[in-house]
Amino acid sequence: MSVYTATVKVYCVLHLVFAALTDMIPVIPEQYLFGFQIFLNDQVNAISAIDLMERPATKSVAHLSWFHSMLIFEILFQVPVLILILMSLSGAKNGGKSNSLYKYRHLLQVIYGTHVATTMIPVLGYIYSVIHTVPLYNQVMLALMYVPFAAMPLIMAVVGTNNLLAQIDSSGRQKKRN
């Protein structure tokens, strides 16, 4: 397994964990949350010192409807695609049977990476617009929390596109030979 593939797998697992434990919290009604999710959300808000992940039950967040719509789409679109990416990276062979998703691994990474890298632009823009209001420690923590989740999808989009184009080119050359 390449370093890139291992990194993508780790990223996908981490993003799925964060989606379940923190990212969905602001858009799920309070009565459906577990106590540990509320606790984690409170910790994230204390560390970041900005209001992006605030729950409607704790603060007026109407001005963040744009962000909440992205969180809902993360749950409905990104999470399933992350699962498909992990399944596609399980290898060309799976228990003697061919992994039908393997040939789509590059396309899935392009779709996911492009979507996430694009949606992170307004998120990072919002953070940039309010970052001057929080202490340096919180600024560093915000960067550590958000930059990897913007950089890795961008890398996935670029590498996935390059690999997909090579795959298409290789397929075209094989068809010409036949």
Residue pairs with C-beta under 8 A, 6 or more apart in sequence:
4 159
5 89
7 152
8 85
8 89
8 109
8 152
8 156
9 86
9 89
11 148
11 152
11 156
12 82
12 85
12 86
13 86
15 78
15 82
15 149
16 79
16 82
16 83
18 149
19 74
19 75
19 78
19 79
19 82
21 37
21 40
22 37
22 40
22 41
22 44
22 53
23 71
23 74
23 75
24 71
24 74
24 75
25 33
25 37
25 38
25 40
25 41
25 53
25 55
26 41
26 53
26 54
26 55
26 56
26 61
26 64
26 67
26 68
26 71
27 68
27 71
27 72
27 75
30 38
30 55
30 56
30 57
38 55
41 53
41 55
44 53
44 145
45 51
45 53
45 54
47 138
47 141
47 145
48 134
48 138
48 141
48 142
48 145
49 133
49 134
49 135
49 138
49 142
50 127
50 130
50 131
50 133
50 134
50 138
50 142
51 59
51 61
51 64
52 64
52 67
52 123
52 126
52 127
54 61
54 64
55 61
61 68
66 122
67 123
67 126
70 119
70 122
70 123
73 119
77 115
78 112
78 115
78 116
81 108
81 111
81 112
81 115
82 112
84 101
84 104
84 108
85 105
85 108
85 109
85 112
87 99
87 101
88 99
88 101
88 102
88 104
88 105
88 108
89 102
89 105
90 99
90 101
90 102
91 99
91 102
92 98
92 99
92 102
93 99
101 108
103 167
106 160
106 161
106 163
106 164
106 167
107 160
107 164
108 160
109 156
109 157
109 159
109 160
109 163
110 156
110 157
110 160
110 161
110 164
112 153
112 156
112 157
113 153
113 154
113 155
113 156
113 157
113 158
113 160
114 153
114 157
115 153
116 149
116 150
116 153
117 150
117 153
117 154
117 157
120 146
120 149
120 150
120 153
123 146
123 150
124 146
124 147
124 150
127 142
127 146
131 139
131 142
134 142
